[in-house]
Amino acid sequence: MEFNQVVRTKIRNIFKKRKEGDSFVEKFLKTIRIYAVIVFPFIIIAAFLETYIADMILNLFQ
């Protein structure tokens, strides 16, 4: 019984945790960093693949 209560408490605390003091500016800057590090490089890679690799594949079939 006690083990179940400990597990429930731990799970509840995971979802309850709220970072105090995170301002809108800090959250906005974190979002921009994630976008710059993860999303933007994928957009560049996708544009490169669409432009050059698609033309190479098309030329193979002609």
Secondary structure, DSSP 8 states (H G I E B T S, - for coil): -HHHHHHHHHHHHHHH---TT--HHHHHHHHHHHIIIIIHHHHHHHHHIIIIIHHHHHHHT-
